[in-house]
């Protein structure tokens, strides 16, 4: 297969005109400056596929269903109620559509932060990984790469007196203890398009001692953790441990290049420097921070400081890689009251965070890389007349015209499929509301 691009984003800093990309099987075998003769496809702008590094697929069912009042904690109760309605069959059906929505937006891999493990009474299914397997099969059917971040969740919360037991809907999240969690996930198997990773829900749901047991067993792999999303979370952790959470992680020796910390909205300047020094990754989720009123994302500040940053659509208020990237920049502009806070190359780079979810050969257009690619229509109204390199700031998912994963076309007639997918998603949500 040969794809001719008027413009090709070979790396986050290198946009080249007139490029032919050749693909054999699932790999790129040629990237040449030449004309379009012999091309199987001709596109305006070709980029590597984008990485959605933090997702809760079932949250997509909450879009527009929880009202606009209240705070994060009130929203969480609505989320628990929705989680209580799911089983493996429903999860497979729904997640397949959500993963297709991601592909149509240009995400070719997703890090699914999965903690919905057992039935609504907290009892394991006959296969204790049934819900995780539902996600794996959904990703395979949809055609997207999956980093299944299987999450340890042991406690129902934390205050100055200690950890509270799981209750209500939380019971289906729990694995009793770290050994039970590790025994369960060890039965999950990687494949060419699925990589199983360890995760810890939060330091509200897992103690620091338990976190160490979880993450030290896989020293070569990325691991993921919700951290410092809400002010109250930090208050509670300091009251119990006597330290802010990042200092606690550093003291225990787990804050390093494999740590992927989601949100971090409550960072101070010293903690930013600590993240740079340890090379830990921050996964920013700007549209979620906005919807849940969590506060401004620190992602752009961290980028400017030299830290590693990725992006996720988290609760899926929107599923749009360009929106997440541009909102990341917007949050910093609103904080500083200055424009151009983040370079365009940095915005392209945060969309290529596949390493953080277990895929090291994705995210660049070079010989030997896996052929995950996105074509952008530069005649689409949002980017018409825009410098192709600046498209990341102005495009929306509507500009995506084709998507390839592992050298296979997984999305072509995107406008038509978006309409069809919308009908299916709306029908599922309406059906569940009646039950």
Residue pairs with C-beta under 8 A, 6 or more apart in sequence:
1 22
1 23
1 24
1 40
1 41
1 407
2 20
2 21
2 22
2 23
2 38
2 39
2 40
2 41
3 20
3 21
3 23
3 39
3 40
3 41
3 42
3 43
3 46
3 373
3 375
4 18
4 19
4 20
4 21
4 35
4 36
4 39
4 41
4 42
4 43
5 18
5 19
5 20
5 21
5 42
5 43
5 44
5 45
5 46
5 375
6 17
6 18
6 42
6 43
6 44
6 45
6 378
6 388
7 15
7 16
7 17
7 19
7 44
7 45
7 46
7 378
7 388
8 15
8 16
8 19
8 21
8 31
8 45
8 46
8 47
8 365
9 15
9 45
9 46
9 47
9 48
9 348
9 365
9 389
10 16
10 19
10 31
10 364
10 365
10 366
11 364
11 365
11 366
12 345
12 346
12 348
12 349
12 352
13 345
13 348
15 388
15 389
16 33
17 33
18 33
18 34
18 35
19 31
19 32
19 33
19 34
19 46
19 365
20 30
20 31
20 32
20 33
20 34
20 35
20 36
20 38
20 39
21 28
21 30
21 31
21 46
21 365
21 371
21 373
22 28
22 29
22 30
22 31
22 32
23 29
23 371
23 404
23 407
24 407
25 407
26 192
26 370
26 371
26 406
26 407
26 408
27 368
27 369
27 370
27 371
27 407
28 365
28 366
28 367
28 368
28 369
28 370
28 371
29 367
30 367
31 365
31 366
31 367
36 42
41 375
41 402
43 375
43 376
43 377
43 401
43 402
44 375
44 376
44 377
44 378
44 379
44 388
44 401
45 375
45 376
45 378
45 388
45 391
46 365
46 373
46 374
46 375
46 376
47 348
47 365
47 373
47 374
47 376
48 352
48 362
48 363
48 364
48 365
48 369
48 372
48 373
48 374
49 106
49 107
49 108
49 109
49 354
49 362
49 363
49 372
49 373
49 374
49 403
49 404
49 405
50 105
50 106
50 107
50 108
50 321
50 351
50 352
50 374
51 107
51 108
51 109
51 110
51 111
51 310
51 311
51 351
51 352
51 353
51 354
51 356
51 357
51 359
51 362
51 363
52 102
52 107
52 109
52 110
52 111
52 311
52 312
52 313
52 319
52 321
53 111
53 147
53 260
53 283
53 310
53 311
53 312
53 353
53 356
53 357
54 111
54 113
54 224
54 262
54 283
54 285
54 310
54 311
54 312
54 313
54 314
55 98
55 102
55 110
55 111
55 112
55 113
55 312
55 313
55 314
55 316
56 112
56 113
56 314
56 315
56 316
57 91
57 94
57 95
57 98
57 99
57 112
57 135
57 138
57 316
58 82
58 83
58 86
58 91
58 94
58 95
58 116
59 79
59 314
59 315
59 316
60 94
60 98
60 101
60 315
60 316
60 319
60 425
61 82
61 94
61 428
61 429
61 432
62 78
62 79
62 82
62 315
63 316
63 317
65 78
65 82
65 429
66 75
66 78
66 79
71 292
71 293
72 229
72 230
72 292
72 293
72 294
73 230
73 232
75 292
79 315
80 168
80 169
80 170
81 169
83 116
83 169
83 172
84 120
84 169
84 172
85 432
85 435
86 94
86 116
86 131
87 119
88 125
88 130
88 131
88 133
88 134
89 134
90 432
91 116
91 131
91 134
91 135
91 138
92 134
92 135
92 137
92 138
93 138
93 428
94 428
95 112
95 134
95 135
95 138
95 139
95 142
96 138
96 141
96 142
97 142
97 421
97 424
97 425
97 428
98 138
98 316
98 319
98 425
99 110
99 138
99 139
99 142
99 143
99 144
99 146
100 142
100 143
100 144
100 417
100 421
101 319
101 421
101 425
102 110
102 142
102 144
102 313
102 319
103 142
103 143
103 144
103 403
103 405
103 410
103 411
104 397
104 400
104 403
104 411
104 414
104 417
104 418
104 421
105 319
105 320
105 321
105 397
105 400
106 321
106 322
106 374
106 397
106 400
106 403
107 144
107 313
107 319
107 321
108 144
108 145
108 362
108 372
108 373
108 374
108 403
108 404
108 405
109 144
109 145
109 146
109 147
109 354
109 357
109 359
109 362
109 372
110 139
110 144
110 145
110 146
110 147
110 357
111 147
111 149
111 197
111 224
111 283
111 312
111 356
111 357
112 135
112 139
112 146
112 147
112 148
112 149
113 149
113 151
113 199
113 224
113 226
113 262
114 131
114 132
114 135
114 148
114 149
114 150
114 151
114 199
115 151
115 153
115 173
115 199
115 201
116 131
116 172
116 173
117 124
117 128
117 129
117 131
117 132
117 153
117 172
117 173
117 174
117 175
117 184
118 124
118 125
118 128
118 131
118 171
118 172
118 173
118 174
119 125
119 172
120 169
120 172
121 171
121 172
122 166
122 171
122 172
122 174
125 131
127 133
128 184
128 187
129 184
129 185
129 187
129 188
132 148
132 150
132 185
132 188
133 188
135 146
135 148
136 146
136 148
136 188
136 194
139 145
139 146
139 193
139 194
140 146
140 193
140 194
143 405
143 408
143 410
144 193
144 405
144 410
145 193
145 194
145 195
145 354
145 359
145 362
145 372
145 405
146 193
146 194
146 195
147 194
147 195
147 197
147 356
147 357
147 358
147 359
148 188
148 194
148 195
148 196
148 197
149 197
149 198
149 199
149 224
149 357
150 184
150 185
150 188
150 196
150 197
150 198
150 199
151 173
151 199
151 200
151 201
151 224
152 175
152 178
152 181
152 198
152 199
152 200
152 201
152 205
152 206
152 210
152 211
152 214
153 166
153 170
153 173
153 174
153 175
153 201
153 205
153 206
154 163
154 166
154 174
154 175
154 176
154 177
154 178
154 181
154 205
154 206
154 207
154 210
155 163
155 164
155 165
155 166
155 204
155 205
155 206
155 207
156 163
156 164
156 165
156 166
156 167
156 170
156 205
157 163
157 164
157 204
157 205
158 164
158 203
158 204
158 236
158 237
158 240
159 236
159 239
159 240
160 236
160 239
160 240
162 240
163 207
166 173
166 174
173 201
173 205
175 181
175 184
177 210
178 210
178 213
178 214
179 213
181 214
182 213
182 214
182 217
185 196
185 198
188 196
189 196
190 196
192 406
193 405
193 406
195 357
195 358
195 359
197 218
197 221
197 222
197 223
197 224
197 357
197 358
198 214
198 215
198 217
198 218
198 221
198 223
198 224
199 223
199 224
199 225
200 206
200 210
200 211
200 214
200 215
200 223
200 224
200 225
201 225
201 226
202 225
202 226
202 227
202 229
202 233
203 211
203 225
203 227
203 233
203 237
203 245
203 248
204 233
204 236
204 237
206 214
208 241
208 248
208 249
208 252
211 225
211 252
211 254
212 252
212 254
214 223
215 223
215 254
215 258
215 259
216 254
219 258
220 258
221 258
221 358
222 258
222 259
222 260
222 281
222 355
222 356
222 357
222 358
223 258
223 259
223 260
224 260
224 261
224 262
224 283
225 259
225 260
225 261
225 262
226 262
226 263
227 245
227 246
227 261
227 262
227 263
227 264
228 234
228 245
228 246
228 261
228 263
228 264
228 265
228 266
228 267
229 262
229 263
229 264
229 265
229 266
229 294
230 265
230 266
230 294
231 266
233 266
234 244
234 245
234 266
237 243
237 244
237 245
237 248
238 244
241 248
243 251
244 271
246 255
246 267
246 271
246 274
246 275
247 271
247 274
249 255
249 259
250 274
250 278
255 274
255 278
255 280
256 278
256 279
256 280
257 278
257 279
257 280
257 281
257 308
259 278
259 280
259 281
260 280
260 281
260 282
260 283
260 310
260 356
261 275
261 280
261 281
261 282
261 283
262 282
262 283
262 285
262 312
262 314
263 283
263 284
263 285
263 289
263 294
263 297
264 271
264 275
264 282
264 298
264 302
265 289
265 294
265 295
265 296
265 297
265 298
266 295
267 275
267 298
267 301
267 302
272 298
272 301
272 302
272 305
272 307
273 305
275 282
275 302
275 305
275 307
276 302
276 305
276 306
276 307
279 308
280 307
280 308
281 308
281 309
281 310
281 353
281 356
282 298
282 299
282 302
282 307
282 308
282 309
282 310
283 309
283 310
283 311
283 312
283 353
283 356
284 297
284 298
284 299
284 309
284 310
284 311
284 312
284 324
284 328
284 350
285 297
285 311
285 312
285 313
285 314
285 315
285 324
286 297
286 299
286 311
286 324
286 327
286 328
286 330
286 331
287 313
287 314
287 317
287 318
287 320
287 323
287 324
287 327
288 294
288 312
288 313
288 314
288 315
288 317
289 295
289 296
289 297
289 331
290 317
290 327
291 315
291 317
292 315
296 331
296 332
296 334
296 335
297 327
297 328
297 331
299 309
299 311
299 328
299 331
299 332
299 350
300 328
300 329
300 331
300 332
300 341
300 342
301 332
301 335
302 308
302 309
303 309
303 342
303 346
303 350
304 332
304 341
304 342
309 328
309 350
309 353
310 350
310 353
310 356
311 321
311 324
311 325
311 328
311 350
311 351
311 353
312 324
313 319
313 320
313 324
318 324
319 397
320 396
320 397
321 351
321 397
322 391
322 392
322 393
322 394
322 395
322 396
322 397
322 399
323 396
323 397
325 347
325 348
325 350
325 351
325 392
325 393
326 347
326 392
326 393
326 394
328 342
328 347
328 350
329 341
329 342
329 347
329 393
332 341
332 342
333 339
333 341
344 389
344 390
344 392
344 393
347 392
347 393
348 392
351 392
352 362
352 363
352 364
353 363
354 360
354 362
354 363
354 372
355 363
359 370
361 368
361 369
361 370
362 369
362 370
362 372
363 369
363 372
365 373
370 406
370 407
371 404
371 406
371 407
372 404
372 405
372 406
373 403
373 404
374 400
374 402
374 403
374 404
375 400
375 401
375 402
375 403
376 383
376 388
376 391
376 395
376 399
376 400
376 401
377 383
377 399
377 400
377 401
378 384
378 386
378 388
378 391
378 399
380 395
380 398
380 399
380 401
382 394
382 395
382 396
382 398
382 399
383 391
383 394
383 395
383 399
386 394
391 399
400 411
400 414
401 414
402 409
402 411
402 412
402 414
403 409
403 410
403 411
403 414
404 410
411 417
